[in-house]
Amino acid sequence: MYPELNIGIVGHVDHGKTTLVEGLTGKWVDTFSEEKKRGITIRLGYADFSIYRCKKCGKLGVNKKCIFCFSDCKLERTFSLIDAPGHESLIPIVLTGASLFNAAILVIAANEKCPQPQTKEHLRALEIGKIKNIIIVQNKIDLVSREEAERNYNEIKEFVKGTIAENAPIIPISAQQRVGIEFLLEELLLIKKPDYQEGDFLFLIARSFDVNKPGITPKEMVGGVIGGSVIRGKLKKGEEVIIKPVKIEDKYVEIKTKINKIKRGELEVEEATCGGLVALETSLDPSLAKSDRLVGCIAGTKNLPDTIYKLESTYILFNDYKLKNGDTLLITCRNSRSIGKIVFMNENNLKVELKNPICVDKGNVVSYSKLIEGRWRLIGFGKVI
């Protein structure tokens, strides 16, 4: 069974997101060398997992054998998980990840006061993305007393009041000790499969790789690999796609390439469809895809969004943030990001000249981040006009 939808895991740094991913998938997604050194997630992490129900005792788990009675289990559903970084300097990556989410798990540690700074910003990112399927995980309950857990629970309820997560279930767990995971699995099974968009194939590129190992022969080499999500239509192996905007030397161009392989997790499939994460092996020179060079690009067959160097959009600002002509912003739209300078604004709209082009359609939601005290802070959002 292929993944039906993408579930993002967000929350403040060190609240246990990556540990929870490992508990669900058996994979530690912090594999980038700098992530290991610093002990935090820096890039988006990806892993698929399935939920199984025991044929004998009916309990849920993530293994084919029941951990309670050791009986065989029946496969219920499969999901793709996206682990977003919690560090304050990495909010742009969270906004990129949110463009791929169909649902989200907001992780809040029970042993810290709620809300923490990135808990606030990540919930705002979910609101901007209109992610309605949200589950709140109250993690690290093994580190607090019952009274402390109840106080933290009440803080969470107060924090989400009036937000998109106001009615979200709150599941107390210990990801480290694997306690309470089955209650989270029950909630995940209740999430409905989205109504995916039909039409011409469109793919958001969130990672790109050169998968060739040193020492292989030219005949063994394969083309660059792009990873991400199909947000519209479907594509068969052997078809061609256009990728844009690709930076080659000092120019941004669109390039055409053939899709040689399509993979979902470890499985090679014949067709890329909406739902879950997909890897596409292309016929591109692998150096073009190396080290995430194609992140922020889109791939599609035809009728792709326009590539723009000037953005005109509405804007709504959070809190007491203010903007003026000449301010520098970080613009995020779906999987694309670019620095831009405000060249015009009035009470409702603004125009931004972009340093790097992005691909957008009219009506796409954009978010605005501003450099404040050396950190990019999410300050508002709007729509492309």
Secondary structure per residue as TSV (DSSP state, phi and psi in degrees):
chain	resnum	aa	ss	phi	psi
A	1	M	-	360.0	129.5
A	2	Y	-	-83.8	156.5
A	3	P	-	-59.0	136.7
A	4	E	-	-89.6	-27.6
A	5	L	-	-161.2	166.4
A	6	N	E	-100.0	132.0
A	7	I	E	-115.3	118.8
A	8	G	E	-87.2	142.9
A	9	I	E	-114.0	116.0
A	10	V	E	-127.7	167.9
A	11	G	E	146.8	172.9
A	12	H	S	-64.6	154.3
A	13	V	T	-58.1	137.9
A	14	D	T	69.5	19.7
A	15	H	S	-90.6	-0.3
A	16	G	S	104.4	20.0
A	17	K	H	-63.5	-51.1
A	18	T	H	-67.7	-33.4
A	19	T	H	-64.6	-38.4
A	20	L	H	-65.6	-42.0
A	21	V	H	-58.2	-43.7
A	22	E	H	-62.6	-39.7
A	23	G	H	-64.2	-32.0
A	24	L	H	-85.5	-35.5
A	25	T	H	-111.7	-18.0
A	26	G	S	78.5	8.4
A	27	K	-	-119.3	137.7
A	28	W	-	-95.2	110.7
A	29	V	-	-86.8	-3.9
A	30	D	-	-83.3	79.9
A	31	T	-	-104.2	-15.0
A	32	F	S	-65.3	136.5
A	33	S	H	-57.5	-39.9
A	34	E	H	-68.1	-30.9
A	35	E	H	-65.4	-42.4
A	36	K	H	-63.9	-39.7
A	37	K	H	-68.1	-42.5
A	38	R	H	-91.2	-14.0
A	39	G	T	73.5	23.2
A	40	I	S	-134.9	160.4
A	41	T	-	-81.2	129.9
A	42	I	-	-111.8	-42.6
A	43	R	S	-104.3	166.6
A	44	L	-	-66.2	132.6
A	45	G	E	-103.5	146.9
A	46	Y	E	-131.2	141.6
A	47	A	E	-164.7	145.5
A	48	D	E	-98.6	152.5
A	49	F	E	-152.5	158.0
A	50	S	E	-120.5	151.4
A	51	I	E	-106.7	130.6
A	52	Y	E	-118.8	148.6
A	53	R	E	-118.7	130.8
A	54	C	E	-64.5	131.1
A	55	K	T	-69.7	-21.6
A	56	K	T	-97.1	-56.2
A	57	C	T	-98.4	-10.9
A	58	G	-	80.8	2.1
A	59	K	-	-79.9	153.1
A	60	L	E	-94.4	151.8
A	61	G	E	-162.7	-175.6
A	62	V	S	-115.0	15.7
A	63	N	S	-123.1	158.5
A	64	K	S	-73.0	-19.6
A	65	K	B	-110.2	137.1
A	66	C	-	-68.3	129.8
A	67	I	T	-79.2	-8.6
A	68	F	T	-94.8	-45.1
A	69	C	T	-124.5	1.1
A	70	F	-	64.2	21.2
A	71	S	-	-86.4	168.9
A	72	D	B	-70.8	150.1
A	73	C	E	-117.4	155.6
A	74	K	E	-102.1	134.0
A	75	L	E	-68.6	126.4
A	76	E	E	-97.8	-59.9
A	77	R	E	-152.9	160.7
A	78	T	E	-125.8	139.3
A	79	F	E	-130.4	160.5
A	80	S	E	-106.2	135.4
A	81	L	E	-106.3	139.8
A	82	I	E	-122.8	115.5
A	83	D	E	-93.7	114.3
A	84	A	-	-97.7	146.4
A	85	P	-	-70.4	146.8
A	86	G	-	-101.4	-9.0
A	87	H	S	-67.5	142.8
A	88	E	G	-60.8	-28.6
A	89	S	G	-78.5	-4.9
A	90	L	G	-114.0	19.1
A	91	I	H	-57.7	-33.7
A	92	P	H	-58.9	-33.9
A	93	I	H	-70.2	-35.5
A	94	V	H	-63.2	-43.0
A	95	L	H	-62.3	-38.8
A	96	T	H	-62.0	-46.1
A	97	G	H	-61.9	-37.9
A	98	A	H	-61.6	-24.8
A	99	S	T	-67.9	-16.5
A	100	L	T	-100.7	-8.7
A	101	F	-	-77.4	138.8
A	102	N	S	-101.5	-22.7
A	103	A	E	-154.0	169.0
A	104	A	E	-147.4	147.4
A	105	I	E	-110.4	118.5
A	106	L	E	-97.6	113.1
A	107	V	E	-93.9	125.2
A	108	I	E	-128.5	121.8
A	109	A	E	-74.0	135.7
A	110	A	T	-75.3	-16.6
A	111	N	T	-96.2	12.3
A	112	E	S	-132.5	152.4
A	113	K	-	-64.2	140.9
A	114	C	S	-110.1	134.8
A	115	P	-	-96.3	150.6
A	116	Q	-	-86.5	162.2
A	117	P	H	-53.2	-47.2
A	118	Q	H	-78.1	-18.7
A	119	T	H	-61.4	-43.1
A	120	K	H	-62.9	-49.0
A	121	E	H	-66.4	-36.9
A	122	H	H	-69.3	-36.7
A	123	L	H	-65.6	-37.4
A	124	R	H	-62.0	-40.9
A	125	A	H	-60.9	-39.5
A	126	L	H	-67.0	-36.9
A	127	E	H	-67.4	-42.2
A	128	I	H	-60.3	-41.6
A	129	G	T	-79.0	-2.2
A	130	K	T	53.9	45.1
A	131	I	-	-83.1	100.0
A	132	K	-	-83.6	-28.5
A	133	N	-	-86.0	94.6
A	134	I	E	-124.1	133.2
A	135	I	E	-118.3	129.7
A	136	I	E	-96.7	125.9
A	137	V	E	-105.9	117.5
A	138	Q	E	-89.1	97.7
A	139	N	E	-91.6	166.0
A	140	K	-	65.1	34.4
A	141	I	G	-68.1	-16.7
A	142	D	G	-71.8	-11.2
A	143	L	G	-99.8	0.6
A	144	V	S	-131.2	163.1
A	145	S	-	-80.2	170.0
A	146	R	H	-59.5	-42.4
A	147	E	H	-64.2	-41.5
A	148	E	H	-66.3	-38.4
A	149	A	H	-64.2	-40.5
A	150	E	H	-67.3	-39.6
A	151	R	H	-64.1	-42.6
A	152	N	H	-63.8	-39.7
A	153	Y	H	-59.2	-43.9
A	154	N	H	-66.5	-34.8
A	155	E	H	-64.0	-40.3
A	156	I	H	-63.1	-45.9
A	157	K	H	-59.3	-41.6
A	158	E	H	-68.2	-38.8
A	159	F	H	-63.3	-42.2
A	160	V	H	-87.8	-3.5
A	161	K	T	-60.0	129.3
A	162	G	T	81.4	4.5
A	163	T	S	-107.0	178.5
A	164	I	T	-64.3	-19.0
A	165	A	T	-101.3	14.9
A	166	E	T	-57.2	-39.3
A	167	N	T	-101.8	14.0
A	168	A	-	-69.3	140.0
A	169	P	-	-66.5	146.8
A	170	I	E	-113.8	116.1
A	171	I	E	-109.9	113.4
A	172	P	E	-77.6	128.5
A	173	I	-	-145.5	169.0
A	174	S	B	-124.2	103.5
A	175	A	T	-63.9	-35.8
A	176	Q	T	-64.8	-42.2
A	177	Q	T	-93.5	-1.0
A	178	R	T	60.7	38.9
A	179	V	B	-104.7	129.7
A	180	G	S	87.0	-0.6
A	181	I	H	-60.3	-35.0
A	182	E	H	-62.7	-30.5
A	183	F	H	-72.3	-34.6
A	184	L	H	-64.5	-41.3
A	185	L	H	-61.9	-38.1
A	186	E	H	-60.3	-43.1
A	187	E	H	-67.4	-37.8
A	188	L	H	-63.2	-36.2
A	189	L	H	-66.4	-19.9
A	190	L	T	-81.8	-13.5
A	191	I	S	-70.9	127.8
A	192	K	-	-79.2	146.7
A	193	K	-	-66.7	131.8
A	194	P	-	-67.0	159.3
A	195	D	-	-87.3	100.1
A	196	Y	-	-76.4	151.5
A	197	Q	B	-72.9	136.0
A	198	E	-	-94.7	166.2
A	199	G	S	128.8	-161.0
A	200	D	S	-66.6	141.6
A	201	F	-	-58.2	130.3
A	202	L	E	-139.9	130.5
A	203	F	E	-130.5	128.0
A	204	L	E	-94.1	122.7
A	205	I	E	-89.8	117.4
A	206	A	E	-109.2	-19.0
A	207	R	E	-146.0	154.8
A	208	S	E	-148.5	147.1
A	209	F	E	-142.5	154.2
A	210	D	-	-105.8	109.8
A	211	V	-	-92.6	1.2
A	212	N	-	-73.8	135.6
A	213	K	-	-92.8	149.9
A	214	P	T	-57.5	140.5
A	215	G	T	94.8	-6.6
A	216	I	-	-77.2	159.7
A	217	T	-	-83.0	159.0
A	218	P	G	-55.0	-35.5
A	219	K	G	-66.2	-27.4
A	220	E	G	-84.9	-13.5
A	221	M	-	-67.4	144.8
A	222	V	-	-120.9	161.9
A	223	G	-	-72.6	170.6
A	224	G	-	-60.3	149.0
A	225	V	E	-112.2	134.0
A	226	I	E	-115.0	138.6
A	227	G	E	-124.0	147.2
A	228	G	E	165.7	-144.9
A	229	S	E	-132.7	142.3
A	230	V	E	-81.5	123.1
A	231	I	E	-107.8	-5.5
A	232	R	E	-159.6	135.6
A	233	G	S	72.2	-159.5
A	234	K	-	-152.3	163.8
A	235	L	E	-143.1	137.2
A	236	K	E	-99.6	151.1
A	237	K	T	-57.0	137.0
A	238	G	T	97.4	-15.4
A	239	E	-	-77.5	164.6
A	240	E	E	-103.7	149.1
A	241	V	E	-130.7	158.8
A	242	I	E	-102.6	133.0
A	243	I	E	-114.8	131.7
A	244	K	E	-156.9	160.2
A	245	P	E	-86.1	122.5
A	246	V	E	-98.6	127.3
A	247	K	E	-86.5	118.5
A	248	I	E	-124.9	115.3
A	249	E	T	58.4	-117.1
A	250	D	T	-108.6	13.2
A	251	K	E	-119.4	151.4
A	252	Y	E	-105.2	123.2
A	253	V	E	-131.7	171.6
A	254	E	E	-110.5	140.7
A	255	I	E	-126.6	149.8
A	256	K	E	-108.2	139.6
A	257	T	E	-147.9	154.1
A	258	K	E	-91.6	142.7
A	259	I	E	-93.3	112.4
A	260	N	E	-87.1	-34.7
A	261	K	E	-143.6	151.0
A	262	I	E	-127.8	127.8
A	263	K	E	-127.8	140.9
A	264	R	E	-119.3	107.3
A	265	G	T	63.3	-125.6
A	266	E	T	-92.8	-4.3
A	267	L	E	-93.1	133.6
A	268	E	E	-89.9	130.3
A	269	V	E	-125.2	169.1
A	270	E	S	-92.3	-15.6
A	271	E	E	-145.5	139.0
A	272	A	E	-97.8	123.3
A	273	T	-	-130.1	169.3
A	274	C	S	-65.1	150.3
A	275	G	S	103.7	116.6
A	276	G	S	79.1	-177.5
A	277	L	-	-101.2	144.5
A	278	V	E	-132.5	142.7
A	279	A	E	-114.7	131.4
A	280	L	E	-116.2	119.8
A	281	E	E	-87.7	121.5
A	282	T	E	-101.7	179.8
A	283	S	S	-98.5	12.3
A	284	L	S	-70.1	152.9
A	285	D	-	-54.4	122.4
A	286	P	G	-58.9	-22.2
A	287	S	G	-65.4	-24.6
A	288	L	G	-70.1	-26.2
A	289	A	T	-101.0	-6.8
A	290	K	G	-61.3	141.5
A	291	S	G	53.3	43.6
A	292	D	G	63.8	28.9
A	293	R	T	-63.0	-25.2
A	294	L	T	-99.3	5.3
A	295	V	T	-61.6	135.1
A	296	G	T	96.4	-14.0
A	297	C	-	-82.3	166.3
A	298	I	E	-120.7	156.7
A	299	A	E	-129.5	138.8
A	300	G	E	-164.2	173.3
A	301	T	S	-93.0	-43.7
A	302	K	S	-164.5	169.3
A	303	N	S	54.3	44.3
A	304	L	-	-73.5	154.0
A	305	P	-	-57.5	154.3
A	306	D	E	-68.4	149.1
A	307	T	E	-92.7	122.7
A	308	I	E	-123.9	148.9
A	309	Y	E	-109.9	-14.1
A	310	K	E	-127.1	129.8
A	311	L	E	-111.4	130.5
A	312	E	E	-119.7	127.0
A	313	S	E	-153.7	163.9
A	314	T	E	-78.0	171.0
A	315	Y	-	-152.6	143.7
A	316	I	E	-131.0	129.1
A	317	L	E	-104.7	145.2
A	318	F	-	-84.1	153.9
A	319	N	T	50.6	-135.6
A	320	D	T	-104.3	21.8
A	321	Y	-	-65.5	145.0
A	322	K	-	-132.0	153.1
A	323	L	-	-129.3	156.7
A	324	K	-	-148.3	163.2
A	325	N	T	-55.8	137.5
A	326	G	T	94.7	-14.4
A	327	D	-	-65.1	147.1
A	328	T	E	-98.6	131.8
A	329	L	E	-125.3	156.4
A	330	L	E	-102.1	116.1
A	331	I	E	-96.4	127.8
A	332	T	E	-120.8	125.9
A	333	C	E	-135.1	113.9
A	334	R	T	53.5	-120.7
A	335	N	T	-92.9	4.2
A	336	S	E	-103.6	145.9
A	337	R	E	-137.0	146.8
A	338	S	E	-157.6	143.2
A	339	I	E	-74.7	142.9
A	340	G	E	-147.7	158.2
A	341	K	E	-116.5	129.8
A	342	I	E	-70.7	122.9
A	343	V	E	-109.4	-12.6
A	344	F	E	-160.8	144.2
A	345	M	E	-158.6	148.7
A	346	N	-	-130.9	-159.7
A	347	E	S	-67.0	-24.0
A	348	N	S	-117.2	-34.2
A	349	N	E	-126.1	161.6
A	350	L	E	-144.2	156.3
A	351	K	E	-119.7	135.2
A	352	V	E	-128.3	130.7
A	353	E	E	-88.7	124.3
A	354	L	E	-93.4	141.2
A	355	K	E	-71.0	-42.4
A	356	N	E	-121.7	143.6
A	357	P	E	-72.2	154.4
A	358	I	E	-132.8	163.3
A	359	C	E	-106.9	120.2
A	360	V	E	-140.7	158.3
A	361	D	-	-110.8	154.5
A	362	K	T	-60.0	136.3
A	363	G	T	94.6	-13.4
A	364	N	-	-61.2	142.0
A	365	V	E	-80.3	135.4
A	366	V	E	-122.0	149.5
A	367	S	E	-116.9	153.6
A	368	Y	E	-120.2	127.6
A	369	S	E	-119.8	146.2
A	370	K	E	-126.9	143.5
A	371	L	E	-76.9	110.7
A	372	I	E	-126.7	118.4
A	373	E	T	53.8	41.9
A	374	G	T	80.7	4.6
A	375	R	E	-127.1	143.7
A	376	W	E	-76.9	119.0
A	377	R	E	-109.4	134.3
A	378	L	E	-71.9	116.1
A	379	I	E	-114.5	-14.4
A	380	G	E	177.0	-174.4
A	381	F	E	-154.3	171.0
A	382	G	E	-169.0	-166.5
A	383	K	E	-128.5	143.8
A	384	V	B	-69.0	134.4
A	385	I	-	-122.3	360.0
